[in-house]
Amino acid sequence: MAKRKYTKRELESFKKILLHHRNVVTGNLSTLEGEGRGSSGDEGDLSSENFEIELTLTAMQSETNLIQEIDEALQRVEDGTYGICEDTADLIPEARLQAIPWTRLCVEAQARRERS
C-alpha cells in the first residue's frame, strides 16, 4: 500500500527547508526594497530610471508571492497536509518537494493544469 502522509520527522525536515527558503527570500526582498528607495539622481534619463523601478517592483511582487506560498506550505506542515497533492490526494514525491518545497501539486497534476 502506498504511503499516504509524511511522518512527523519528515515534516520537521521539510519545515526547516521552508524556513531556510523564507529567510533567503526575505533577505532578497529587503535588498530589493533598498534598491527601490535608491535614486540614480542626474546620472540617467527618466525612462531608464522608471524601467529600473518597474523591474524592482516586479521582482518585489514575485518575492512577496513566494513568501506567501512558503507561509501557506508552513501552514500545511502544521495541519499535517503538507506533501499531499491538492488535485490527486497522492503523496508528492520527496524529490519534487526538495526541488520546490512550497509546491501543492505532484508533477502530473501540475502538467494537467498547465495544459488546460
Protein Blocks (a to p, Z undefined) as FASTA:
>chain_A
ZZfbdcfklmmmmmmmmmmmmmmmmmmmmmmmmmmmpcekjmbcfklmmmmmmmmmmmmm
mmmmmmmmmmmmmmmmmnopgoiafklopacdfklmmmmmmbcbdfklmmmmmmZZ
